């Protein structure tokens, strides 16, 4: 027994305290400092293990009944020497033991770790590994390739270096080949239109006729807008015979058929009632708050934003004289939807599979009604702000224009889209519909008539 492998804490008479020196540096169950002789156990300070290089892992064993045990607790080594017909000699090292223990009469059915031994005649006097069992006269013996002193070792080192250099050149060739192949693959994908540039879930191969616009793909509802929205090869199918929607100011509006209803799918833009009477633009907060007649504004008074209207404009209330007939707000042949007409649209979309999860019950249609851009980001599946490229399958195209509160302050765009109905709730409030970036449903609510909301139209 080489004394170099004895535990440093053992006495001169304790010659088999070698478990720590032959145990691996990992996977042993931990031994605490209150355990006897803990310094010499494999389970204490595993980094000090394995100075012999034997590297015994604590794999445990498989018992004769088929069950496994001992992983982390011991490493069991089998020998080929029989004890009797049913048993054989074994050796074991425990995580809390200090010596290599001999277990006798272990069942031959027990699953143990196996190591191999080589005949010592193949090792020279200095520990050198011999070739063909002898030290060759031609120095064909590897002694020290890292720092060669023998001529043959120097030759061997040069050969190894040459192989490494060749391997590096070969690896460079392989890397270059991979790069070139990937470039060709990418080019083929582009040529064959495998990419989904607009992120709407469709490629040109799967039927997307405009892969730069997420609002155009085979899943989208066809609306009357001069575009093949659903990529079926036809433009505005089903809308033959319908006149264009044009307001008094010359603005045109795209529209869509939902069951028995025709809805515009763009927000109102006019600044004039149907008879040519001007709708005042009011920018001042105090003036807006005091209004009881129709008015409009841009969100945040920014002309690049959409137009918002108070309910008095929707109702055509032009002055404070109750005897003055109300004006018509919508274009000829169209009107602002009632609360009941909003409900009819909601029920149609639900029944026809426009809930985000494909169900036909419950109100989960916000995503299908929302535009594919402009919404504040949401992490909730099924909401307008979640993966916006999948929005607007109904073609309703509700953009989050925001709103103006009754006190004149603004709520910035991105968070909500709010639409008036023409139906009063009471003398001070009227019904409306909301879409929020973080909700999956179309919301019905009543609001103060001084609020500024977006407006859509329904055909008479």
C-alpha positions as CSV (number, residue, x, y, z in Angstrom):
1,X,0.0,0.0,0.0
2,X,1.6,3.3,-1.1
3,X,1.7,5.5,2.0
4,X,1.2,8.6,-0.1
5,X,-2.5,7.6,-0.4
6,X,-3.1,7.3,3.3
7,X,-5.2,10.0,4.9
8,X,-2.9,12.6,6.4
9,X,-4.9,12.5,9.7
10,X,-4.4,8.7,10.2
11,X,-1.8,7.1,12.4
12,X,1.1,4.9,11.3
13,X,-0.9,1.8,12.3
14,X,-4.0,2.8,10.3
15,X,-2.7,1.6,7.0
16,X,-6.1,1.3,5.1
17,X,-7.4,4.9,5.5
18,X,-7.4,5.4,1.7
19,X,-11.1,5.9,1.0
20,X,-10.7,9.6,0.4
21,X,-7.7,9.2,-1.9
22,X,-9.6,6.9,-4.2
23,X,-13.0,8.6,-4.1
24,X,-14.2,10.9,-6.9
25,X,-14.5,14.7,-6.3
26,X,-18.3,14.7,-6.9
27,X,-21.7,13.1,-6.0
28,X,-20.8,11.9,-2.5
29,X,-23.2,12.6,0.3
30,X,-21.9,15.3,2.6
31,X,-20.3,14.4,6.0
32,X,-20.5,17.0,8.7
33,X,-17.6,18.0,11.0
34,X,-19.2,16.3,14.1
35,X,-18.7,12.9,12.5
36,X,-15.7,10.8,13.7
37,X,-12.6,11.1,11.5
38,X,-14.6,13.4,9.1
39,X,-11.4,14.8,7.6
40,X,-10.6,11.4,6.1
41,X,-14.0,10.6,4.6
42,X,-15.1,11.0,1.0
43,X,-18.1,13.1,2.0
44,X,-16.1,15.9,3.6
45,X,-14.5,18.6,1.4
46,X,-14.9,16.7,-1.8
47,X,-12.3,18.8,-3.6
48,X,-9.6,17.0,-1.5
49,X,-10.6,13.6,-2.8
50,X,-9.0,11.4,-5.5
51,X,-5.3,12.1,-5.1
52,X,-4.7,8.6,-6.4
53,X,-6.7,9.3,-9.6
54,X,-8.7,6.1,-9.0
55,X,-11.9,8.2,-9.2
56,X,-14.5,5.9,-7.6
57,X,-18.0,7.2,-8.0
58,X,-20.7,6.6,-5.3
59,X,-23.0,4.8,-7.7
60,X,-24.5,2.5,-5.0
61,X,-25.9,-0.8,-6.3
62,X,-28.8,-2.7,-7.6
63,X,-30.1,-5.2,-5.1
64,X,-31.0,-8.8,-6.0
65,X,-34.7,-7.9,-5.8
66,X,-34.2,-5.3,-8.5
67,X,-34.3,-2.2,-6.3
68,X,-31.6,0.5,-6.5
69,X,-30.0,1.9,-3.4
70,X,-26.9,3.7,-2.1
71,X,-26.4,6.4,-4.8
72,X,-24.3,9.0,-3.2
73,X,-23.6,6.9,-0.1
74,X,-21.2,4.3,-1.3
75,X,-19.3,2.9,-4.3
76,X,-19.4,-0.9,-4.5
77,X,-16.7,-2.7,-6.6
78,X,-17.1,-6.3,-7.6
79,X,-14.3,-8.9,-8.0
80,X,-14.3,-12.0,-10.1
81,X,-13.4,-14.2,-7.1
82,X,-16.2,-16.3,-5.8
83,X,-17.0,-16.8,-2.1
84,X,-19.3,-19.7,-2.8
85,X,-21.8,-20.7,-5.6
86,X,-24.1,-17.7,-4.8
87,X,-21.7,-15.0,-3.6
88,X,-18.5,-13.2,-4.6
89,X,-16.0,-10.9,-3.0
90,X,-16.6,-7.2,-3.1
91,X,-15.0,-3.9,-1.9
92,X,-16.8,-0.8,-0.8
93,X,-16.1,2.8,0.1
94,X,-18.7,4.7,2.2
95,X,-19.2,8.5,2.1
96,X,-18.6,8.5,5.9
97,X,-16.0,5.7,6.0
98,X,-12.2,6.1,6.1
99,X,-11.0,2.8,4.6
100,X,-11.6,0.5,1.6
101,X,-13.9,-2.1,3.2
102,X,-14.2,-5.7,2.2
103,X,-17.8,-7.0,1.9
104,X,-17.8,-10.8,1.7
105,X,-20.5,-13.1,0.5
106,X,-22.3,-10.5,-1.6
107,X,-24.9,-12.0,-3.9
108,X,-23.8,-12.6,-7.4
109,X,-27.2,-11.0,-8.4
110,X,-26.2,-7.7,-6.9
111,X,-25.4,-5.0,-9.5
112,X,-22.0,-3.4,-8.7
113,X,-19.3,-1.2,-10.3
114,X,-16.6,-2.9,-12.3
115,X,-13.0,-2.0,-12.9
116,X,-10.3,-3.6,-15.0
117,X,-6.6,-4.6,-14.1
118,X,-3.7,-4.9,-16.5
119,X,-0.6,-7.2,-16.1
120,X,2.3,-5.4,-14.6
121,X,4.7,-6.9,-17.1
122,X,3.6,-4.3,-19.6
123,X,5.0,-1.5,-17.4
124,X,8.8,-0.6,-17.3
125,X,10.9,-0.1,-14.3
126,X,10.4,3.6,-14.4
127,X,6.7,3.3,-14.8
128,X,6.8,3.9,-18.6
129,X,4.2,2.2,-20.7
130,X,6.0,-0.2,-23.0
131,X,5.1,-1.1,-26.6
132,X,4.8,-4.8,-27.3
133,X,5.9,-5.5,-23.7
134,X,9.5,-4.4,-24.2
135,X,11.5,-1.1,-24.4
136,X,12.2,-0.8,-28.1
137,X,15.8,-0.3,-29.2
138,X,14.5,2.3,-31.7
139,X,13.1,4.4,-28.8
140,X,9.5,3.7,-29.9
141,X,8.5,4.5,-26.3
142,X,6.4,7.6,-25.4
143,X,7.9,9.2,-22.3
144,X,7.2,12.9,-22.4
145,X,5.6,14.5,-25.4
146,X,4.7,17.8,-23.7
147,X,8.4,18.5,-23.0
148,X,10.4,16.0,-25.1
149,X,13.9,15.0,-24.1
150,X,14.1,11.8,-26.3
151,X,14.4,12.3,-30.0
152,X,11.5,10.0,-30.7
153,X,9.2,12.0,-28.4
154,X,10.2,15.2,-30.3
155,X,9.2,13.4,-33.5
156,X,5.9,12.4,-32.0
157,X,5.3,16.0,-30.8
158,X,5.9,17.3,-34.3
159,X,3.5,14.8,-35.7
160,X,0.8,15.7,-33.2
161,X,1.3,19.4,-33.9
162,X,0.9,18.6,-37.6
163,X,-2.3,16.7,-37.0
164,X,-3.7,19.6,-34.9
165,X,-2.8,22.1,-37.6
166,X,-4.5,19.9,-40.2
167,X,-7.6,19.6,-38.0
168,X,-7.8,23.4,-37.6
169,X,-7.6,23.8,-41.4
170,X,-10.3,21.1,-41.8
171,X,-12.5,22.8,-39.2
172,X,-12.1,26.1,-41.0
173,X,-13.2,24.5,-44.2
174,X,-16.2,22.9,-42.5
175,X,-17.2,26.3,-40.9
176,X,-17.0,28.0,-44.3
177,X,-19.0,25.2,-45.9
178,X,-21.7,25.6,-43.2
179,X,-21.8,29.4,-43.7
180,X,-22.2,29.0,-47.5
181,X,-24.9,26.3,-47.1
182,X,-26.9,28.5,-44.7
183,X,-26.7,31.4,-47.1
184,X,-28.0,29.2,-49.9
185,X,-30.8,27.9,-47.6
186,X,-31.8,31.5,-46.6
187,X,-31.8,32.5,-50.3
188,X,-34.0,29.5,-51.2
189,X,-36.4,30.3,-48.4
190,X,-36.8,33.9,-49.7
191,X,-37.1,32.7,-53.3
192,X,-39.8,30.3,-52.3
193,X,-41.6,32.8,-50.0
194,X,-41.2,30.8,-46.8
195,X,-40.9,33.9,-44.6
196,X,-43.7,35.6,-42.8
197,X,-42.6,39.2,-43.0
198,X,-45.6,40.8,-41.4
199,X,-46.0,38.2,-38.6
200,X,-49.6,37.4,-39.3
201,X,-49.1,33.7,-39.3
202,X,-49.3,33.3,-43.1
203,X,-46.6,33.2,-45.8
204,X,-47.0,33.6,-49.5
205,X,-46.8,29.8,-49.7
206,X,-49.7,29.5,-47.3
207,X,-51.9,32.0,-49.2
208,X,-50.8,35.5,-47.9
209,X,-51.3,37.8,-50.9
210,X,-49.6,40.8,-49.1
211,X,-46.9,39.7,-46.7
212,X,-46.0,43.3,-45.8
213,X,-49.5,44.0,-44.3
214,X,-50.8,41.9,-41.3
215,X,-54.3,43.1,-42.0
216,X,-54.4,41.2,-45.3
217,X,-54.3,37.4,-45.2
218,X,-56.7,34.4,-45.6
219,X,-58.0,34.8,-42.1
220,X,-59.2,38.4,-42.5
221,X,-62.9,39.4,-43.2
222,X,-63.5,40.9,-46.6
223,X,-64.6,44.5,-46.4
224,X,-65.5,47.0,-49.1
225,X,-62.2,48.9,-49.5
226,X,-60.8,48.1,-52.9
227,X,-58.5,45.4,-51.5
228,X,-58.5,41.6,-51.6
229,X,-58.5,41.4,-47.8
230,X,-58.9,37.6,-47.5
231,X,-56.6,36.7,-50.4
232,X,-59.1,34.7,-52.3
233,X,-58.3,36.4,-55.6
234,X,-61.4,38.6,-55.6
235,X,-61.7,42.2,-54.5
236,X,-64.7,43.3,-52.4
237,X,-66.7,40.2,-53.2
238,X,-70.3,40.4,-51.9
239,X,-70.4,44.2,-52.1
240,X,-71.6,44.6,-55.7
241,X,-74.4,47.1,-55.9
242,X,-73.5,49.1,-52.8
243,X,-72.7,52.8,-53.3
244,X,-69.6,54.3,-51.8
245,X,-70.0,56.0,-48.4
246,X,-69.1,59.7,-48.8
247,X,-69.8,62.4,-46.1
248,X,-70.6,66.0,-46.7
249,X,-66.9,67.0,-46.6
250,X,-66.0,64.4,-49.3
251,X,-64.4,61.8,-46.9
252,X,-65.0,58.2,-48.1
253,X,-65.4,55.3,-45.7
254,X,-64.7,51.6,-46.2
255,X,-67.5,49.3,-44.9
256,X,-68.3,45.7,-44.2
257,X,-71.3,43.4,-44.0
258,X,-72.0,41.7,-40.7
259,X,-75.1,39.6,-41.0
260,X,-77.9,42.0,-41.9
261,X,-75.9,45.1,-41.0
262,X,-73.5,47.3,-43.0
263,X,-71.0,49.1,-40.8
264,X,-68.3,51.6,-41.7
265,X,-64.8,50.2,-40.7
266,X,-63.2,53.7,-40.4
267,X,-63.9,56.4,-37.9
268,X,-65.9,59.5,-38.7
269,X,-63.8,62.4,-40.1
270,X,-66.4,65.2,-41.0
271,X,-66.4,68.7,-39.5
272,X,-69.8,69.5,-41.1
273,X,-73.4,68.2,-40.5
274,X,-75.1,66.7,-43.4
275,X,-76.9,70.0,-44.3
276,X,-73.6,71.9,-44.4
277,X,-73.7,73.4,-40.9
278,X,-70.3,73.6,-39.4
279,X,-69.5,71.5,-36.3
280,X,-67.3,73.7,-34.1
281,X,-63.8,72.6,-33.2
282,X,-63.1,73.2,-29.5
283,X,-59.6,73.0,-28.1
284,X,-59.9,74.8,-24.8
285,X,-60.5,72.5,-21.8
286,X,-62.9,74.9,-19.9
287,X,-65.0,75.6,-23.0
288,X,-65.2,71.9,-23.8
289,X,-66.4,71.0,-20.2
290,X,-69.2,73.6,-20.5
291,X,-70.6,72.4,-23.8
292,X,-74.2,71.2,-24.3
293,X,-74.0,71.4,-28.1
294,X,-72.0,69.5,-30.7
295,X,-68.2,69.9,-31.0
296,X,-65.2,68.0,-32.1
297,X,-61.4,67.9,-31.5
298,X,-58.2,66.1,-32.3
299,X,-56.8,63.9,-29.5
300,X,-54.5,66.2,-27.6
301,X,-55.4,68.9,-30.2
302,X,-52.9,67.2,-32.5
303,X,-54.0,67.3,-36.1
304,X,-52.0,64.1,-36.8
305,X,-54.4,62.2,-34.5
306,X,-58.0,61.1,-35.1
307,X,-61.1,63.2,-34.6
308,X,-63.2,62.8,-31.4
309,X,-66.8,64.0,-31.0
310,X,-69.0,64.8,-28.0
311,X,-72.4,63.1,-27.9
312,X,-74.2,66.3,-28.7
313,X,-72.5,66.3,-32.1
314,X,-73.6,62.7,-32.6
315,X,-77.2,63.7,-31.8
316,X,-77.0,66.8,-34.1
317,X,-77.7,69.3,-31.3
318,X,-76.3,72.5,-32.8
319,X,-77.6,75.2,-30.5
320,X,-79.2,75.7,-27.1
321,X,-82.7,76.4,-28.5
322,X,-84.8,73.3,-27.9
323,X,-87.0,74.3,-30.8
324,X,-84.2,74.1,-33.3
325,X,-84.4,70.8,-35.2
326,X,-81.4,68.6,-34.7
327,X,-78.9,68.2,-37.5
328,X,-78.0,64.9,-39.2
329,X,-74.5,63.8,-38.3
330,X,-74.0,60.8,-40.6
331,X,-73.7,60.7,-44.4
332,X,-76.8,60.3,-46.5
333,X,-78.2,56.8,-46.1
334,X,-76.3,56.1,-42.9
335,X,-76.7,56.8,-39.2
336,X,-74.9,56.5,-35.9
337,X,-75.6,53.0,-34.5
338,X,-78.0,52.6,-31.6
339,X,-77.1,50.7,-28.5
340,X,-79.2,47.8,-29.8
341,X,-77.3,47.8,-33.1
342,X,-74.0,47.6,-31.2
343,X,-75.4,44.6,-29.4
344,X,-76.5,42.9,-32.7
345,X,-73.0,43.3,-34.0
346,X,-71.5,41.9,-30.9
347,X,-73.8,38.8,-31.0
348,X,-73.0,38.3,-34.7
349,X,-69.3,38.3,-34.2
350,X,-69.5,35.9,-31.2
351,X,-71.8,33.4,-33.1
352,X,-69.6,33.4,-36.1
353,X,-66.4,32.4,-34.4
354,X,-64.6,35.7,-33.8
355,X,-63.8,35.0,-30.2
356,X,-60.0,34.8,-30.0
357,X,-60.2,31.2,-28.9
358,X,-62.7,30.2,-31.6
359,X,-65.6,29.6,-29.2
360,X,-69.1,30.8,-30.0
361,X,-70.3,31.7,-26.5
362,X,-69.1,34.5,-24.2
363,X,-67.8,37.9,-25.3
364,X,-64.1,37.5,-26.4
365,X,-64.2,39.5,-29.6
366,X,-61.9,42.5,-28.8
367,X,-58.9,41.0,-30.7
368,X,-61.0,40.4,-33.8
369,X,-62.3,44.0,-33.8
370,X,-59.0,45.7,-33.0
371,X,-56.5,47.1,-35.5
372,X,-53.2,45.3,-36.1
373,X,-51.2,48.4,-35.0
374,X,-51.2,51.2,-32.4
375,X,-52.1,49.3,-29.2
376,X,-50.1,49.4,-26.0
377,X,-48.4,46.1,-25.4
378,X,-50.2,43.5,-23.3
379,X,-48.9,40.1,-22.1
380,X,-52.4,38.6,-21.8
381,X,-53.4,36.2,-24.6
382,X,-56.6,37.2,-26.4
383,X,-56.3,41.0,-25.8
384,X,-55.8,43.7,-28.4
385,X,-52.3,44.5,-27.2
386,X,-51.1,40.9,-27.4
387,X,-49.4,39.9,-30.7
388,X,-51.2,42.6,-32.6
389,X,-50.4,40.9,-36.0
390,X,-53.2,38.5,-35.2
391,X,-55.8,41.3,-34.6
392,X,-58.7,42.4,-36.8
393,X,-59.9,39.1,-38.3
394,X,-63.4,40.7,-38.4
395,X,-62.1,43.7,-40.5
396,X,-63.7,46.2,-38.0
397,X,-60.3,47.8,-37.6
398,X,-60.8,49.7,-34.3
399,X,-57.7,51.9,-33.8
400,X,-56.9,53.0,-30.2
401,X,-57.5,56.8,-30.7
402,X,-58.0,57.4,-27.0
403,X,-60.7,59.8,-25.8
404,X,-61.3,63.3,-24.3
405,X,-62.8,63.5,-20.8
406,X,-65.7,65.7,-19.9
407,X,-63.3,68.1,-18.1
408,X,-61.4,68.6,-21.4
409,X,-58.4,66.5,-20.6
410,X,-57.2,63.8,-23.0
411,X,-56.4,60.1,-22.7
412,X,-53.5,59.4,-25.1
413,X,-53.9,56.9,-27.9
414,X,-52.8,53.3,-27.6
415,X,-54.8,52.4,-24.5
416,X,-58.4,52.3,-25.7
417,X,-60.9,52.8,-28.6
418,X,-64.2,54.2,-27.5
419,X,-67.3,54.6,-29.7
420,X,-70.6,56.5,-29.1
421,X,-74.0,55.0,-29.7
422,X,-76.9,57.3,-30.5
423,X,-78.9,56.0,-27.5
424,X,-79.3,58.0,-24.3
425,X,-78.9,56.4,-20.9
426,X,-80.5,59.4,-19.2
427,X,-80.4,63.2,-19.6
428,X,-76.7,63.4,-18.9
429,X,-75.3,60.1,-20.2
430,X,-75.4,58.0,-23.3
431,X,-74.4,54.4,-24.2
432,X,-71.0,53.6,-25.6
433,X,-68.7,50.7,-26.5
434,X,-65.0,50.3,-25.3
435,X,-62.0,48.2,-26.4
436,X,-59.0,48.2,-24.1
437,X,-55.5,47.0,-24.9
438,X,-55.5,44.6,-21.9
439,X,-59.1,43.2,-22.2
440,X,-60.4,40.5,-24.5
441,X,-64.0,41.6,-24.6
442,X,-66.1,44.5,-26.1
443,X,-67.3,46.6,-23.1
444,X,-70.7,48.3,-22.9
445,X,-70.9,51.3,-20.7
446,X,-72.7,54.7,-20.4
447,X,-70.7,58.0,-20.3
448,X,-71.2,61.7,-19.7
449,X,-72.3,63.3,-23.0
450,X,-69.4,65.9,-22.9
451,X,-66.8,63.1,-23.4
452,X,-65.1,63.0,-26.8
453,X,-65.2,59.6,-28.5
454,X,-64.8,58.0,-32.0
455,X,-67.9,57.4,-34.1
456,X,-68.9,54.7,-36.7
457,X,-71.9,54.5,-39.0
458,X,-74.5,51.9,-39.8
459,X,-76.5,51.8,-43.1
460,X,-80.1,52.8,-42.9
